[in-house]
Amino acid sequence: MSEDTSKPNKEKQTSLLRGAWELLSCLTPYNRYFIPALVALCATTFLVLLFPRLMGELVGGSMMNSGAGADIDVDEVLSSRNKVAITLAVVLCVQAVVAYFRINWFAKAGESALADLRKRVYSRLVRLPMTYFGEHRIGELSSRLAADLSLIRDTLVTTTPQMLRQLLTLLGCLVMIFITSLKLSLFMLACLPVVIIATALVGRKIRGQSKLAQDQMAESNVIVEETLQSIVDVKAFHNENHEIGRYHNTIDKFLGTALRTAKAKATFVSFIIFVMFGVITLVVWYGAGLLAVPPTEGGLTSAQFFQFILYTVFLSGALGSLPEAVSQVQKAVGATERVREILGEQAEPVVMPSEMPGGRLKGDVVMDNVGFAYPSRADHPVLQGLSFQCQPGQRIAIVGPSGAGKSTVIALLLRLYEQSSGSVCFDGKEAVTYPLPYLRSQMAMVPQEVLLFGGSIKENIAYGRIGASDEEIIAAAQQANAHTFIEGFPDGYETLVGDRGVKLSGGQRQRVAIARAILADPAILILDEATSSLDSESEHQVQQALDSLMKGRTSIIIAHRLSTIRQADQIFVLKDGQVVEHGDHSALAEKPGGVYAMLSKLQFTE
């Protein structure tokens, strides 16, 4: 049993040490700042250790001379006192200057390392496959990421230097008290095991409570993000009180945990204060007795006694602050492990510009006997033996009831997921043989629900081709029937669209998205129910823009409104993940008992 218990503890300690090393290894690229900072740290610690010694000489020397009777040389006493005082002033000045550079160098190393880590994490996140985002809630991911990186920042910039300084101070004080008085040092050290054991026991409980509080705060942040993202639905269903209740419940849980943590910390601090001052009192009591003993017999001079007291106070301060610093580092190590998990995820491949194939796809698209199930529902296939072909320049439409697999077809074409069976081909070659960035650069999508970025209209259109000129952006907007309404705004193309484009109407957002697709100039255009949520006037304007966009390129249209696909070259009807009918509008509408004919009768008046 003891071996079984000790093994997890050893693994935990090994993981902790490995995490701490990885945390410090983030600073390696900035050794030009970190190493000088460490040298400065050692220098300031040495100067701190000089302070008790000089103070002891200043106070103890004066006390000894004051008791020497009438034979003292007043001028010599004053001269000696002044020399010590001047030395102290110089030490303090040097310490202040070195501390300034030390803090700056640690900040440069820590902040720069964290900036690199933020860049790495974000770069990895945006390159992770859709399967990863399907398994993680975005609100929880972003909240946890922000909290973890902030914790790592505080640890690298503040806690780590502080902990190193306290460790050096602790070791230096231990050396100095042994040099000052071996007998008094042994007496003091005999009192320390009680403090150390209590610190370890209480510290473990505080760490557990702190981790729980951190998780509960992350949960509350998820609720905030989800509520604000869906604020229209919240208000439409009059569920403000429900969301407030959810948030209040989570905050109440966090509050309870935080108060329990505060109570444990308060108990811990009170105990430390009591024990530390108790130890100091005992040391002073014992040391006062040694003043009556000659130094040759193990006694102390007044200068040595004063120095010992100051070193003990410094040692107590270092020892008292270490548990909090260690706890902070342990939390940062945990945060580093979570960040490392993200960095360890398999990302989509990065392709250098020189590795990208030249030319443009013709637009021949074939899906042959494709099967697919989402990883989270592997036992529930969405597509089962689906096949269709689209010739270059053709307009094909994919229709069917909800859940038939229409949107999944788009996800497979964009290689957001990989099919479980069958093949997806472009221009006669398997999709996997093309570099992923190249393949996606040959396609553009206009979705049903357009979520614009929070910048200007100009920036949102230019997202189709980064670096496009103003003239190209305006030309794309004109083709998309968007130029007129954009020019109607006081700021024109510099108009800010607001979070997710909330300052624009649905039709305006759609036309901005179409302009973006026009600017991308894709070989293959994907329209995912691009007009299904618009009123008749907006639909007419958007449809005109789409007709202009579809000219000369392969177009794959996902549609609920059959009126928008009457002119399609081919229509594929999906049901239960399979193509059950295909043909043009006239042929399918007249097919007795057909799925398309049924949908057509429901939507069109006789």
C-alpha positions in Angstrom: 0.0 0.0 0.0 2.8 2.4 0.9 4.4 1.9 -2.6 1.1 2.5 -4.3 0.6 5.7 -2.4 4.1 7.0 -2.8 4.2 6.4 -6.6 1.5 9.0 -7.4 3.2 11.4 -5.0 6.5 10.9 -6.8 4.8 11.3 -10.2 3.1 14.5 -9.0 6.4 15.9 -7.7 8.1 15.0 -10.9 5.3 16.7 -12.9 5.6 19.7 -10.7 9.3 20.0 -11.2 9.0 19.5 -14.9 6.3 22.1 -15.1 8.4 24.6 -13.0 11.4 24.0 -15.3 9.2 24.5 -18.4 7.9 27.7 -16.8 11.4 29.0 -16.3 12.5 27.8 -19.8 10.1 30.3 -21.3 12.7 32.9 -20.1 15.6 31.3 -22.0 15.3 33.4 -25.2 15.7 36.4 -23.0 18.8 35.4 -21.0 20.3 38.8 -22.0 17.9 40.3 -19.5 17.2 37.3 -17.2 20.9 36.5 -16.3 21.8 40.1 -15.5 18.6 40.3 -13.4 19.8 37.2 -11.5 23.2 38.8 -10.9 21.5 42.0 -9.7 19.3 39.9 -7.5 22.3 38.3 -5.9 23.9 41.7 -5.5 20.9 43.2 -3.8 20.5 40.2 -1.5 24.2 40.6 -0.5 23.6 44.3 0.2 20.5 43.4 2.3 22.6 41.0 4.4 25.1 43.8 5.0 22.4 46.0 6.6 22.0 44.0 9.9 25.8 43.7 10.2 26.4 47.4 9.8 23.4 48.3 12.0 24.8 46.0 14.7 28.2 47.7 14.5 26.5 51.1 14.7 24.2 50.4 17.6 26.3 47.8 19.4 29.5 49.8 19.1 27.8 52.9 20.6 26.3 50.8 23.5 29.7 49.3 24.2 31.4 52.6 24.1 28.8 54.3 26.2 29.5 51.8 29.0 33.2 52.1 28.8 33.4 54.8 31.5 35.3 58.1 31.4 38.2 56.8 29.3 36.3 56.7 26.0 37.6 58.9 23.2 34.5 60.9 22.1 36.0 61.9 18.8 36.9 58.3 17.9 33.4 57.1 18.8 31.8 59.8 16.7 34.2 59.2 13.8 33.5 55.4 13.9 29.7 56.0 14.1 29.9 58.4 11.1 31.9 56.0 9.1 29.4 53.2 9.7 26.5 55.6 8.9 28.1 56.7 5.7 28.8 53.1 4.7 25.1 52.3 5.4 24.0 55.3 3.2 26.3 54.1 0.3 24.9 50.5 0.6 21.3 51.8 0.5 22.1 54.0 -2.5 23.8 51.2 -4.4 21.0 48.8 -3.5 18.4 51.2 -4.8 20.2 51.6 -8.1 20.8 47.9 -8.6 17.1 47.1 -7.6 15.9 49.5 -10.3 17.8 47.6 -13.0 16.9 44.3 -11.5 13.1 45.0 -11.6 13.4 46.4 -15.1 15.4 43.4 -16.4 13.0 40.9 -14.8 10.1 42.7 -16.3 11.6 42.7 -19.7 12.4 39.0 -19.6 9.0 38.1 -18.1 6.8 40.3 -20.2 8.7 39.3 -23.4 8.5 35.6 -22.6 4.8 35.9 -21.9 4.2 37.9 -25.2 5.9 35.0 -27.0 3.8 32.5 -25.2 0.6 34.4 -26.0 1.6 34.5 -29.7 2.3 30.8 -29.7 -0.9 29.8 -28.0 -3.1 32.0 -30.2 -1.3 30.8 -33.3 -1.9 27.2 -32.3 -5.5 27.9 -31.3 -6.5 29.3 -34.6 -4.8 26.5 -36.4 -6.5 23.7 -34.4 -9.0 21.6 -36.3 -12.7 21.9 -35.8 -12.8 18.6 -33.9 -11.0 20.4 -31.0 -13.5 23.2 -30.9 -16.3 20.7 -31.0 -15.0 19.2 -27.8 -14.4 22.5 -25.9 -16.8 25.3 -25.1 -15.4 28.5 -26.5 -16.4 30.6 -23.5 -14.6 28.2 -21.1 -11.6 28.0 -23.4 -11.1 31.8 -23.8 -11.8 32.4 -20.1 -9.4 29.7 -18.9 -6.8 30.9 -21.4 -7.0 34.5 -20.2 -6.8 33.5 -16.6 -4.0 31.0 -17.1 -1.8 33.4 -19.1 -2.4 36.2 -16.6 -1.4 33.9 -13.8 1.8 32.9 -15.7 2.5 36.6 -16.3 2.3 37.5 -12.6 4.5 34.5 -11.7 7.2 35.3 -14.3 7.3 39.0 -13.7 6.7 39.2 -9.9 6.5 36.0 -8.0 9.5 34.2 -9.4 12.0 37.1 -8.7 10.4 37.6 -5.3 10.7 33.8 -4.5 14.4 33.7 -5.6 15.1 36.8 -3.6 13.5 35.4 -0.5 15.3 32.1 -0.9 18.7 33.8 -1.2 17.8 36.0 1.8 16.8 32.9 3.8 20.1 31.1 2.9 22.2 34.2 3.6 20.6 34.8 6.9 21.1 31.2 8.0 24.8 31.5 7.2 25.1 34.8 9.0 23.3 33.7 12.2 25.6 30.7 12.4 28.6 32.9 11.9 27.3 35.3 14.6 26.4 32.7 17.3 26.3 28.9 16.8 24.6 28.3 20.2 21.8 30.8 19.6 21.4 29.6 16.0 20.8 26.0 17.1 18.3 27.2 19.7 16.4 29.1 17.0 16.5 26.3 14.5 15.0 23.9 17.0 11.8 26.0 16.9 11.5 26.0 13.1 10.2 22.4 12.4 6.8 23.3 14.0 6.5 26.3 11.7 7.5 24.3 8.5 5.2 21.4 9.2 2.2 23.7 9.9 3.0 25.7 6.7 3.1 22.6 4.6 -0.2 21.3 6.0 -2.2 24.5 5.8 -0.6 25.5 2.4 -1.9 22.3 0.8 -5.4 23.0 1.9 -5.2 26.6 0.6 -3.9 25.4 -2.8 -6.8 23.0 -3.2 -9.4 25.7 -2.3 -7.7 28.3 -4.6 -7.8 25.9 -7.6 -11.5 25.2 -6.9 -12.2 29.0 -6.7 -10.3 29.5 -10.0 -12.4 26.8 -11.8 -15.7 28.3 -10.4 -14.7 31.8 -11.6 -13.9 30.3 -15.1 -17.4 28.8 -15.0 -19.0 32.2 -14.2 -17.1 33.8 -17.1 -18.5 31.2 -19.4 -22.0 32.2 -18.4 -21.2 35.9 -19.0 -19.8 35.2 -22.5 -22.6 32.9 -23.6 -25.3 35.3 -22.3 -23.8 38.3 -24.0 -23.2 36.4 -27.3 -26.9 35.3 -27.2 -28.3 38.5 -25.7 -31.0 38.8 -28.4 -32.3 35.3 -27.6 -32.1 36.0 -23.9 -34.3 39.1 -24.3 -36.6 37.5 -26.9 -37.5 34.6 -24.6 -37.6 37.0 -21.6 -35.0 34.9 -19.8 -33.0 37.7 -18.1 -34.0 36.4 -14.7 -33.0 32.8 -15.6 -29.5 34.0 -16.7 -29.1 36.2 -13.7 -30.0 33.3 -11.5 -27.4 31.1 -13.3 -24.8 33.7 -12.8 -25.8 34.4 -9.2 -25.6 30.6 -8.3 -22.1 30.3 -9.8 -20.9 33.5 -8.1 -22.4 32.3 -4.8 -20.4 29.0 -5.1 -17.3 31.0 -5.9 -17.9 33.3 -2.9 -18.3 30.3 -0.6 -15.1 28.8 -1.8 -13.3 32.2 -1.7 -14.5 32.8 1.9 -13.3 29.3 3.0 -10.0 30.0 1.4 -9.8 33.4 3.1 -10.6 31.7 6.5 -7.8 29.2 5.9 -5.4 31.9 4.9 -6.4 34.0 8.0 -5.8 31.0 10.3 -2.5 30.4 8.6 -1.3 34.0 8.8 -2.5 34.3 12.4 -0.6 31.1 13.3 2.5 32.3 11.5 2.4 35.7 13.2 2.0 34.0 16.6 4.7 31.4 16.0 7.2 33.8 14.4 6.9 36.4 17.1 7.0 33.7 19.7 10.2 32.3 18.2 11.7 35.8 18.1 10.7 36.3 21.7 12.3 33.0 22.8 15.4 33.8 20.8 15.7 37.3 22.4 15.1 35.8 25.9 17.8 33.2 25.4 20.2 35.6 23.7 19.7 38.2 26.5 21.0 35.5 28.8 24.1 35.0 26.6 25.0 38.7 27.0 26.1 38.0 30.6 28.5 35.3 29.3 31.9 36.3 28.0 32.3 35.9 24.2 35.3 33.5 24.8 32.9 31.2 26.7 30.1 31.2 24.0 28.5 34.5 25.0 27.6 37.5 22.9 28.6 41.1 22.6 25.8 43.7 22.3 26.8 44.2 18.6 26.5 40.5 17.9 23.2 40.2 19.7 21.7 43.1 17.8 23.0 41.7 14.5 21.5 38.3 15.4 18.1 39.8 16.1 18.0 41.7 12.8 19.1 38.5 10.9 16.4 36.6 12.6 13.7 39.2 11.7 14.9 39.1 8.0 14.9 35.3 8.1 11.4 35.2 9.5 10.2 37.6 6.8 11.7 35.5 4.1 10.3 32.3 5.6 6.9 33.7 6.0 6.6 35.0 2.4 7.9 31.8 0.8 4.7 29.6 1.2 2.6 32.2 -0.7 5.2 32.5 -3.4 5.5 28.7 -3.7 1.7 28.4 -3.8 1.6 31.0 -6.6 4.3 29.1 -8.6 2.4 25.8 -8.1 -0.7 27.4 -9.6 1.3 28.8 -12.4 2.8 25.4 -13.1 -0.8 24.0 -13.3 -1.6 26.8 -15.7 1.5 26.1 -17.7 0.4 22.4 -18.0 -3.0 23.5 -19.4 -1.4 25.9 -21.9 1.1 23.1 -22.8 -1.9 20.8 -23.6 -3.1 23.4 -26.1 0.4 23.7 -27.6 0.6 19.9 -27.7 -2.6 19.5 -29.8 -2.1 18.5 -33.4 -2.7 21.6 -35.5 -3.6 21.9 -39.2 -0.4 21.9 -41.3 1.4 25.2 -42.0 2.4 25.7 -45.7 5.0 28.1 -46.8 4.1 30.4 -49.7 6.9 28.8 -51.8 5.2 25.4 -51.3 1.8 26.6 -52.6 0.9 25.2 -56.0 0.4 27.8 -58.7 -2.6 28.3 -60.8 -6.3 28.2 -60.1 -8.7 25.3 -59.7 -11.1 24.7 -62.6 -13.9 24.0 -60.2 -14.7 20.3 -60.8 -16.0 18.9 -57.5 -16.8 15.2 -56.8 -18.0 13.6 -53.6 -17.9 9.8 -54.1 -19.6 7.4 -51.6 -18.8 9.7 -48.7 -19.5 8.6 -45.1 -19.1 10.8 -42.1 -19.9 11.0 -38.4 -18.9 13.8 -36.0 -16.3 12.7 -33.5 -18.5 13.6 -30.6 -21.3 11.3 -32.1 -19.3 8.6 -33.7 -22.2 6.1 -33.5 -24.5 8.5 -35.4 -23.5 8.8 -39.0 -24.5 12.1 -40.7 -23.6 11.1 -44.3 -24.0 7.6 -45.6 -22.6 6.8 -49.1 -23.3 10.4 -50.4 -22.2 11.0 -54.0 -22.6 14.0 -56.4 -20.6 15.8 -59.1 -20.3 19.4 -60.1 -18.8 20.4 -63.4 -16.6 23.6 -63.7 -18.8 26.7 -63.9 -22.0 24.8 -62.9 -24.5 25.9 -60.3 -25.7 23.0 -58.2 -28.1 23.1 -55.3 -28.3 20.8 -52.3 -31.7 20.7 -50.6 -33.4 18.6 -48.0 -35.0 18.6 -44.6 -33.1 19.7 -41.5 -30.6 17.2 -40.3 -30.1 15.7 -43.8 -26.4 16.6 -43.8 -26.4 19.7 -46.1 -24.1 21.8 -43.8 -21.8 18.8 -43.3 -21.2 18.6 -47.0 -19.8 22.2 -46.8 -17.7 21.3 -43.8 -16.1 18.4 -45.7 -15.5 20.5 -48.9 -13.7 23.1 -46.8 -11.9 20.2 -45.0 -13.0 21.4 -41.6 -13.5 17.7 -41.0 -12.2 14.6 -42.9 -14.7 12.1 -44.2 -14.8 8.7 -42.6 -15.1 6.9 -45.9 -15.2 7.6 -49.6 -13.4 10.5 -51.4 -13.7 14.2 -52.0 -12.0 15.3 -55.2 -11.2 18.7 -56.8 -10.2 18.7 -60.5 -9.8 14.9 -60.4 -7.4 14.9 -57.4 -8.1 13.8 -53.8 -8.7 16.9 -51.6 -6.0 15.6 -49.2 -3.3 15.9 -51.9 -3.8 19.7 -52.0 -2.2 21.9 -49.3 -5.0 22.9 -47.0 -4.4 26.7 -47.3 -4.4 26.5 -51.1 -7.6 24.5 -51.2 -9.4 26.9 -48.9 -8.0 29.9 -50.9 -9.8 28.5 -53.9 -13.2 28.6 -52.1 -15.3 31.4 -50.6 -18.5 31.0 -48.5 -21.4 33.3 -47.9 -23.2 31.9 -44.8 -26.7 32.3 -43.7 -25.8 34.1 -40.5 -23.0 36.6 -41.3 -20.9 37.5 -38.2 -18.7 40.4 -39.2 -15.6 41.5 -37.3 -15.9 44.5 -35.1 -13.8 46.8 -37.3 -14.9 49.0 -40.2 -16.9 47.9 -43.3 -13.7 48.4 -45.4 -11.7 46.0 -43.1 -14.5 43.4 -43.3 -14.6 43.5 -47.1 -10.8 43.4 -47.3 -10.9 40.2 -45.2 -11.6 38.4 -48.5 -8.1 39.3 -49.7 -5.8 40.9 -47.2 -3.9 43.8 -48.8 -6.5 44.7 -51.4 -6.5 48.3 -52.6 -9.3 50.8 -51.9 -10.3 50.7 -55.5 -10.6 46.9 -55.5 -12.7 47.1 -52.3 -15.1 49.7 -53.7 -15.4 47.7 -57.0 -16.3 44.5 -55.0 -18.9 46.5 -53.0 -20.4 47.9 -56.2 -20.8 44.4 -57.6 -22.4 43.3 -54.3 -25.0 46.1 -54.4 -23.4 47.4 -51.2 -21.7 50.6 -52.4 -24.9 52.8 -52.2 -25.8 52.0 -48.6 -22.1 52.2 -47.5 -21.8 55.7 -49.0 -25.0 56.6 -47.2 -23.2 56.3 -43.8 -21.4 59.5 -42.5 -18.1 57.6 -42.3 -18.6 55.6 -45.5 -16.3 52.6 -45.7 -14.7 53.6 -42.4 -18.1 53.0 -40.6 -17.6 50.6 -37.6 -20.0 47.7 -37.8 -20.0 46.9 -34.1 -19.6 43.6 -32.3 -20.4 40.8 -34.9 -21.9 43.5 -37.2 -24.8 44.4 -35.0 -25.0 48.0 -36.4 -25.9 46.7 -39.9 -29.1 45.1 -41.0 -29.3 41.4 -42.1 -29.3 42.4 -45.8 -26.5 44.8 -45.4 -24.4 42.2 -43.6 -25.1 39.7 -46.4 -24.0 42.2 -49.1 -20.8 43.0 -47.2 -20.1 39.2 -47.0 -20.8 38.9 -50.8 -18.4 41.8 -51.4 -15.8 39.9 -49.4 -16.4 36.8 -51.5 -16.2 38.8 -54.7 -12.8 40.3 -53.6 -11.6 36.7 -52.8 -12.3 35.8 -56.4 -12.8 32.1 -55.7 -12.9 29.2 -58.2 -15.6 27.6 -56.1 -18.4 29.6 -54.3 -20.4 28.1 -51.5 -23.7 29.7 -50.5 -25.1 28.4 -47.2 -28.7 29.5 -47.2 -27.5 33.0 -47.9 -31.0 34.5 -48.3 -33.2 32.4 -46.1 -33.3 35.0 -43.2 -34.0 38.1 -45.3 -37.1 40.0 -46.2 -38.3 40.1 -49.8 -36.7 43.5 -50.7 -33.4 42.5 -49.1 -33.5 39.1 -50.7 -34.0 40.6 -54.2 -31.0 42.9 -53.7 -28.8 40.1 -52.3 -29.9 37.7 -55.0 -28.9 40.2 -57.7 -25.5 40.4 -56.0 -25.2 36.6 -55.8 -26.1 36.2 -59.5 -23.3 38.6 -60.3 -20.9 36.7 -58.0 -21.8 33.2 -59.4 -21.0 34.1 -63.0 -18.0 32.1 -64.4 -17.4 30.0 -61.3 -18.6 26.8 -59.8 -21.3 27.4 -57.2 -22.7 25.1 -54.6 -25.9 26.4 -53.0 -27.4 25.1 -49.8 -31.0 26.3 -49.9 -34.3 26.1 -48.0 -36.1 28.5 -50.3 -36.5 26.6 -53.5 -37.3 29.9 -55.3 -33.6 30.8 -55.2 -32.5 27.6 -57.0 -34.9 27.3 -59.9 -32.0 28.3 -62.3 -29.6 25.7 -60.8 -28.0 23.3 -63.4 -28.6 20.4 -61.0 -30.4 19.9 -57.7 -29.4 17.2 -55.3 -32.0 16.2 -52.7 -30.6 14.8 -49.4 -32.4 12.7 -46.9 -30.8 10.8 -44.0 -27.3 11.6 -45.4 -27.9 10.2 -48.9 -28.7 11.7 -52.3 -32.2 10.4 -52.9 -33.0 12.5 -56.0 -31.2 14.7 -58.5 -32.0 16.7 -61.6 -33.2 20.2 -62.5 -36.1 22.0 -61.0 -38.7 21.1 -63.6 -37.9 17.4 -63.6 -37.8 17.1 -59.8 -40.9 19.2 -59.2 -42.9 16.9 -61.5 -41.6 13.6 -60.0 -44.6 11.9 -58.4 -44.1 11.2 -54.6 -40.7 12.8 -54.7 -39.2 14.7 -51.7 -38.4 17.7 -53.9 -42.0 17.7 -55.3 -43.4 17.6 -51.7 -41.1 20.6 -50.6 -42.1 22.4 -53.8 -45.8 22.1 -53.1 -45.3 23.3 -49.6 -43.5 26.5 -50.8 -45.0 27.4 -54.1 -48.6 28.4 -54.7 -50.4 26.7 -57.5 
